[in-house]
Amino acid sequence: MPTLTVTHEAPLELVRQCPGIAVDLLRAMTDVPLPADLKADLGPTSLNAIVPAEFTADAVVVVTDQTTKTPALVIVVEPQGRDDKTKAYSWPAYLAIVREAVRCPSAVLLVICPDPHEADKCRQVIKMGHPGWDLYPIVIDPAHAPDGTGAGPYLTLFLACLPALDMADGATAARVLGAIRDTGGPHAERKRLTAIILKRATADAREILEALMKTDEWEDDFIESYVKIGEGRGEANTKAQDLLKVIDARNLKPTREQRAMVTADAGLDKLNRWFDRSLTAATAADIFKVDED
């Protein structure tokens, strides 16, 4: 699987953190039936041992019917930066293999694509050849996404990262900051969410977000820790401490050697790259891998 940037990985990371986002998106975008009383969880990690590597999805959300306590639906979530012809073969495989692994009667594919032009390509029907069996990918992109009215904090942040919300608008920027606060997460987790949002914001939007953070309404929540996130502050030791805070907040469990790499004189450029990766990396090893050309 190709390395994903913050652009493509950030919405997926929010789904991993709050699997209910996948359910909210299905409700808003489709007529897929869902149980009245449900619980959404990430697929069990044991799936990694069941599903072949070449057919491993980026995130699997299992929707359990709380009345029967059985899986009612499995949602395969895939970020897609560009149309890839191999997906005509891998996407149906994802659904079939995960459906069998979870022993779930229904499976749907949810594709997250930040580029509306590429998203149109991803929507093309995958003809399976078997009568009545064609796959219509459900694709979420900035032009085809819920409007966010009444959305919870995590769905709001997902839409901001897509980006389907215009954070260069002052009211929208304030709404996004409110969503970060309303997640109710610990300080370190809200700091990481803020870093992701600032990374995804345009220059104009970032300026508005940072200006709001300095106002009386938001100062207590943001000014001390967040305004300078992601900016070159000229001091590698400060960036190193920020990096370690994110790694520890995400429970990535770095080795002693990896932690020593951070505190050593690694250089600000390298620390910045590691910090960016730490926002969405699945493991500590993903942060410190050899830089690709």
Backbone torsions as a table, in degrees:
resi	resn	phi	psi	omega
1	MET	NA	133.5	-178.7
2	PRO	-66.6	152.8	177.2
3	THR	-66.7	131.7	-178.1
4	LEU	-97.5	144.1	177.7
5	THR	-87.0	172.4	175.6
6	VAL	-57.1	-34.2	180.0
7	THR	-54.9	-46.1	-175.7
8	HIS	-91.9	-28.4	-174.6
9	GLU	-84.2	-28.1	-174.7
10	ALA	-59.0	-49.2	177.6
11	PRO	-60.6	-37.6	179.2
12	LEU	-65.2	-40.1	178.7
13	GLU	-60.3	-37.1	178.3
14	LEU	-68.1	-35.8	175.4
15	VAL	-64.3	-42.2	178.4
16	ARG	-61.9	-37.2	-178.2
17	GLN	-75.6	-33.9	-179.6
18	CYS	-136.4	85.0	-176.2
19	PRO	-57.5	-22.8	178.8
20	GLY	-61.2	-17.7	176.1
21	ILE	-57.8	-41.4	-179.2
22	ALA	-60.8	-38.6	177.7
23	VAL	-67.0	-44.0	179.0
24	ASP	-59.7	-40.8	179.7
25	LEU	-65.8	-42.2	178.1
26	LEU	-63.0	-42.7	179.5
27	ARG	-60.5	-40.0	-175.3
28	ALA	-77.9	-30.3	-169.2
29	MET	-108.6	-13.7	-174.4
30	THR	-140.3	175.2	173.5
31	ASP	-107.5	20.3	179.5
32	VAL	-58.9	125.0	-178.5
33	PRO	-67.5	138.4	179.5
34	LEU	-130.7	148.2	177.7
35	PRO	-61.0	149.8	178.4
36	ALA	-66.7	-38.4	179.1
37	ASP	-117.1	108.1	-173.9
38	LEU	-135.3	165.8	175.1
39	LYS	-137.3	132.1	-178.7
40	ALA	-109.4	128.5	179.5
41	ASP	-136.4	153.9	170.9
42	LEU	-64.5	146.9	177.2
43	GLY	-58.0	149.6	-178.1
44	PRO	-61.7	145.1	-179.3
45	THR	-63.5	-19.0	178.8
46	SER	-63.2	-18.2	177.6
47	LEU	-60.5	-27.3	-179.2
48	ASN	-61.6	-27.9	-179.9
49	ALA	-88.3	-13.4	-176.6
50	ILE	-96.6	-42.4	-174.6
51	VAL	-88.8	126.9	177.3
52	PRO	-55.6	146.6	-174.0
53	ALA	-55.7	-39.2	-177.2
54	GLU	-71.6	-11.2	178.2
55	PHE	-120.7	36.3	179.7
56	THR	-97.7	124.2	179.6
57	ALA	-78.5	162.5	-179.2
58	ASP	-74.9	-33.8	175.1
59	ALA	-154.3	141.8	177.1
60	VAL	-125.4	125.7	178.8
61	VAL	-112.5	124.2	179.2
62	VAL	-102.0	122.7	179.2
63	VAL	-98.5	117.9	-177.9
64	THR	-103.8	132.2	174.0
65	ASP	-75.2	112.9	-175.6
66	GLN	-69.7	-16.3	177.5
67	THR	-77.1	-45.1	-178.6
68	THR	-95.8	-13.2	-177.4
69	LYS	60.2	33.1	178.5
70	THR	-126.6	153.8	177.5
71	PRO	-63.3	128.8	179.0
72	ALA	-104.4	-25.9	-175.5
73	LEU	-160.1	141.8	172.6
74	VAL	-119.9	131.5	-177.5
75	ILE	-111.7	118.7	175.4
76	VAL	-92.7	120.7	-176.9
77	VAL	-108.3	125.0	-176.4
78	GLU	-129.0	119.6	169.9
79	PRO	-79.9	140.4	-177.1
80	GLN	-138.6	116.3	178.7
81	GLY	-81.8	-30.4	179.9
82	ARG	-153.0	159.8	177.8
83	ASP	-63.0	133.2	-177.8
84	ASP	-131.5	118.3	-174.9
85	LYS	-62.0	-25.3	179.8
86	THR	-66.8	-20.3	-178.7
87	LYS	-65.8	-22.9	177.0
88	ALA	-62.3	-20.1	179.6
89	TYR	-105.9	-38.9	-175.7
90	SER	-77.1	-37.3	-177.5
91	TRP	-62.0	-47.3	175.7
92	PRO	-60.5	-34.8	178.9
93	ALA	-65.0	-42.2	177.0
94	TYR	-51.2	-52.7	-174.5
95	LEU	-62.3	-46.8	-176.7
96	ALA	-65.8	-44.4	-176.3
97	ILE	-69.9	-45.4	-178.8
98	VAL	-68.4	-38.1	177.3
99	ARG	-57.5	-43.4	179.3
100	GLU	-69.3	-40.9	-177.1
101	ALA	-63.7	-39.5	-178.3
102	VAL	-87.1	-11.7	-175.9
103	ARG	57.8	53.5	-176.1
104	CYS	-115.9	137.2	-176.1
105	PRO	-70.8	-23.6	-174.7
106	SER	-131.4	144.8	177.2
107	ALA	-143.8	139.5	178.5
108	VAL	-131.5	155.4	179.6
109	LEU	-108.9	125.9	178.0
110	LEU	-118.8	113.6	-177.1
111	VAL	-103.7	130.4	178.6
112	ILE	-106.6	118.9	-175.0
113	CYS	-134.5	111.4	-178.7
114	PRO	-68.5	-18.3	-176.9
115	ASP	-102.1	109.9	-177.8
116	PRO	-57.9	-35.1	179.8
117	HIS	-64.2	-47.0	178.3
118	GLU	-68.5	-31.7	179.4
119	ALA	-61.2	-38.0	178.0
120	ASP	-60.6	-37.9	177.3
121	LYS	-66.8	-39.0	-178.8
122	CYS	-66.8	-21.3	-179.4
123	ARG	-78.5	-9.1	-177.5
124	GLN	-58.8	137.1	-178.3
125	VAL	-65.2	134.4	176.2
126	ILE	-94.7	109.4	-178.8
127	LYS	-79.3	119.6	-177.1
128	MET	-88.9	-17.1	179.6
129	GLY	91.5	-25.5	179.0
130	HIS	-84.9	136.7	-178.4
131	PRO	-54.2	127.5	176.7
132	GLY	76.7	9.0	-176.8
133	TRP	-123.3	87.3	174.7
134	ASP	-125.7	145.4	-178.0
135	LEU	-103.1	121.4	176.8
136	TYR	-106.5	96.5	-178.3
137	PRO	-60.3	138.8	173.9
138	ILE	-91.7	113.7	-172.0
139	VAL	-114.5	126.5	176.4
140	ILE	-105.4	124.4	176.3
141	ASP	-140.4	173.1	-176.6
142	PRO	-56.6	-29.3	-179.0
143	ALA	-89.0	-14.0	-179.2
144	HIS	-134.0	83.4	-178.2
145	ALA	-152.0	159.2	175.7
146	PRO	-58.0	150.0	179.9
147	ASP	-74.6	-11.2	175.6
148	GLY	85.5	2.5	178.7
149	THR	-61.7	122.5	179.6
150	GLY	75.3	9.1	-177.8
151	ALA	-68.9	147.9	174.5
152	GLY	-72.4	174.5	-174.7
153	PRO	-61.5	-42.0	-176.9
154	TYR	-71.1	-38.5	176.5
155	LEU	-65.5	-38.2	176.9
156	THR	-59.7	-44.7	179.4
157	LEU	-67.2	-36.1	175.7
158	PHE	-59.7	-47.8	-179.0
159	LEU	-64.8	-34.6	177.5
160	ALA	-66.6	-37.4	-179.7
161	CYS	-75.4	-23.4	-173.0
162	LEU	-56.1	-49.8	-1.6
163	PRO	-99.3	128.3	175.7
164	ALA	-112.0	-0.3	175.9
165	LEU	-117.2	141.5	-179.5
166	ASP	-90.3	94.7	-177.9
167	MET	-75.5	-4.6	173.1
168	ALA	-77.4	-7.8	173.3
169	ASP	-88.3	128.6	-174.6
170	GLY	-57.4	-43.4	-178.8
171	ALA	-65.5	-39.5	178.7
172	THR	-68.3	-40.7	177.8
173	ALA	-59.7	-43.1	177.9
174	ALA	-63.6	-36.9	178.2
175	ARG	-63.8	-39.5	179.8
176	VAL	-68.1	-42.9	176.6
177	LEU	-61.5	-39.7	177.2
178	GLY	-62.7	-36.2	178.9
179	ALA	-64.8	-41.5	177.6
180	ILE	-59.0	-46.7	-179.8
181	ARG	-64.6	-38.8	-174.2
182	ASP	-76.1	-10.6	175.0
183	THR	-61.9	-26.2	177.9
184	GLY	72.8	11.9	-179.5
185	GLY	-74.7	169.6	177.5
186	PRO	-65.6	166.8	-176.9
187	HIS	-52.5	-48.3	-176.2
188	ALA	-63.1	-37.4	-179.1
189	GLU	-70.4	-41.1	177.3
190	ARG	-66.0	-33.4	176.0
191	LYS	-63.7	-40.8	178.9
192	ARG	-67.0	-41.2	177.2
193	LEU	-61.9	-39.5	178.0
194	THR	-63.9	-40.8	178.4
195	ALA	-61.0	-41.8	179.5
196	ILE	-63.9	-45.3	-179.6
197	ILE	-62.0	-44.0	179.8
198	LEU	-65.3	-33.5	177.1
199	LYS	-67.9	-33.8	-177.0
200	ARG	-86.1	-16.3	-177.2
201	ALA	-73.2	147.1	170.9
202	THR	-69.6	169.2	179.5
203	ALA	-58.5	-43.2	179.9
204	ASP	-65.3	-42.6	-179.3
205	ALA	-66.9	-39.8	178.9
206	ARG	-61.9	-41.0	179.2
207	GLU	-60.5	-41.5	179.9
208	ILE	-68.4	-43.3	179.4
209	LEU	-60.1	-46.1	-177.5
210	GLU	-68.8	-34.0	176.5
211	ALA	-65.0	-41.7	178.6
212	LEU	-64.0	-38.4	-178.9
213	MET	-60.7	-24.8	-177.9
214	LYS	-88.2	-5.2	-178.9
215	THR	-80.5	164.2	-177.7
216	ASP	-58.4	-35.7	-176.7
217	GLU	-62.5	-35.5	-171.9
218	TRP	-113.3	-6.9	-170.6
219	GLU	-57.5	-44.6	-177.7
220	ASP	-63.9	-29.0	-177.4
221	ASP	-83.8	-32.9	-167.2
222	PHE	-124.9	-36.7	-162.3
223	ILE	-60.5	-39.9	-173.5
224	GLU	-67.4	-33.3	-170.5
225	SER	-117.0	-24.5	-163.1
226	TYR	-106.0	-31.0	-169.1
227	VAL	-57.9	-33.1	-175.9
228	LYS	-93.8	3.8	-178.4
229	ILE	-60.2	135.2	174.9
230	GLY	81.6	-9.6	179.4
231	GLU	-91.2	148.0	174.8
232	GLY	-70.0	111.9	-176.1
233	ARG	-98.5	3.4	174.7
234	GLY	80.2	0.7	-179.4
235	GLU	-130.7	111.2	-176.9
236	ALA	-64.3	-32.3	-178.2
237	ASN	-66.6	-33.0	177.2
238	THR	-68.2	-42.8	177.6
239	LYS	-63.3	-38.8	178.8
240	ALA	-61.6	-42.1	178.9
241	GLN	-65.6	-39.5	176.2
242	ASP	-61.4	-42.9	-179.8
243	LEU	-61.3	-46.1	-180.0
244	LEU	-63.9	-35.8	178.2
245	LYS	-63.5	-42.1	179.0
246	VAL	-66.2	-44.6	180.0
247	ILE	-59.0	-44.5	-178.8
248	ASP	-70.3	-38.8	179.6
249	ALA	-63.1	-32.7	-179.2
250	ARG	-91.1	2.5	176.5
251	ASN	55.0	44.9	-178.5
252	LEU	-82.1	-10.4	172.0
253	LYS	53.6	64.8	178.1
254	PRO	-68.1	153.5	174.7
255	THR	-73.1	167.5	177.4
256	ARG	-60.0	-37.9	179.9
257	GLU	-66.3	-41.0	179.5
258	GLN	-66.2	-39.5	178.0
259	ARG	-65.3	-36.5	178.8
260	ALA	-66.8	-32.2	177.4
261	MET	-61.8	-35.7	-178.9
262	VAL	-70.7	-43.6	-175.7
263	THR	-80.7	-14.9	175.9
264	ALA	-72.5	174.2	-179.3
265	ASP	-80.0	75.2	-174.7
266	ALA	-80.5	-21.9	-176.7
267	GLY	96.7	143.6	-174.1
268	LEU	-65.1	-39.0	-179.3
269	ASP	-59.9	-46.6	-179.6
270	LYS	-66.9	-40.6	178.2
271	LEU	-62.5	-37.2	176.4
272	ASN	-63.3	-42.6	177.9
273	ARG	-62.8	-44.6	179.4
274	TRP	-63.7	-39.5	179.4
275	PHE	-61.3	-46.4	179.3
276	ASP	-58.3	-44.0	-179.4
277	ARG	-66.6	-34.4	-175.9
278	SER	-64.2	-22.1	-177.7
279	LEU	-65.4	-30.5	-174.3
280	THR	-133.4	0.9	-177.6
281	ALA	-61.9	143.0	178.5
282	ALA	-81.7	-28.8	-179.8
283	THR	-139.5	163.8	176.7
284	ALA	-62.4	-34.6	-179.4
285	ALA	-60.8	-32.9	179.8
286	ASP	-65.3	-25.8	-179.8
287	ILE	-74.4	-40.7	-169.7
288	PHE	-101.7	12.2	179.5
289	LYS	-63.1	159.2	-179.5
290	VAL	-61.9	132.5	-179.3
291	ASP	-60.9	135.5	179.1
292	GLU	-86.2	150.8	179.1
293	ASP	-66.8	NA	NA
